[in-house]
Amino acid sequence: MTEPKPLRTLLVDDEPLAIERMQILCARTEGIDLIGTAQDGEAALRMVEALQPELLLLDIAMPGMDGMEVARALDGVDLAPAIIFVTAFDKFAVEAFDVAAVDYLLKPVAPERLEKALVRVTEQLRDAPETEAEPSPWTEEFWVPHRSEVIRLAADDIDRVEAERDYMRLHIGERSYLLHQTISHLEERLDPERFIRVHRSSILNRDRIAKLRHDGSGGWYAEMTDGAEVRIGRTYLKKVKQIAGK
């Protein structure tokens, strides 16, 4: 099997020391061909046009045009590079999946995290269709801060969502993750063919609903395949019952 060629990579960061550290890391990492560096967003866009990199290692918090603005400017551009955000802050994780970043690395970047991100880029480039399909209007993945990194969660893997003040708790199997987002905003992003809101503080994956139960006192509950029971709000009951054809 032929080894994939190193990814032609442009590094963008406004801090010289951060650039130096990433240059050293890239030199020690297989699969990267570092073809240039830029220290601001405007320069990054010029270099993308001139050098046609396959990958951007892109800082977010930069003066002038920041990393998110760079990513949005490249959206829809022919032969646009894949983007891996490299930042000291986890607060931009929600915005990252809006611009279809492949990964989100927190500084200081561990070598194994960079290698893992490169595998994702390589797989994305390998699996890219020859003709671009119409993008889905629904969110397919979430970037969620977890311990010392930001991890990617596929929307399909989410069993249920529960509101906790200003956060959403995403339940996946026996684990759960907190996402800083309102439930109304999250509901707008989830495919209604796959998810249904059953309460002012609960959204469920339709495929994980095992049955609907009446408690004999006017209350209805959705029992999940993992055994969890979620109360159904009166406002949402009629819509939920449609799942069972009632």
Secondary structure, 3 states (H helix, E strand, C coil): CCCCCCEEEEEECCCHHHHHHHHHHHHCCCCEEEEEEECCHHHHHHHHHHHCCCEEEECCCCCCCCHHHHHHHHCCCCCCCEEEEEECCCCCHHHHHHCCCCEEEECCCCHHHHHHHHHHHHHHHHHCCCCCCCCCCCCCEEEEEECCEEEEEEHHHCCEEEEECCEEEEEECCEEEEEECCHHHHHHHCCCCCEEEEECCEEEEHHHEEEEEECCCCCEEEEECCCCEEEECHHHHHHHHHHHCC
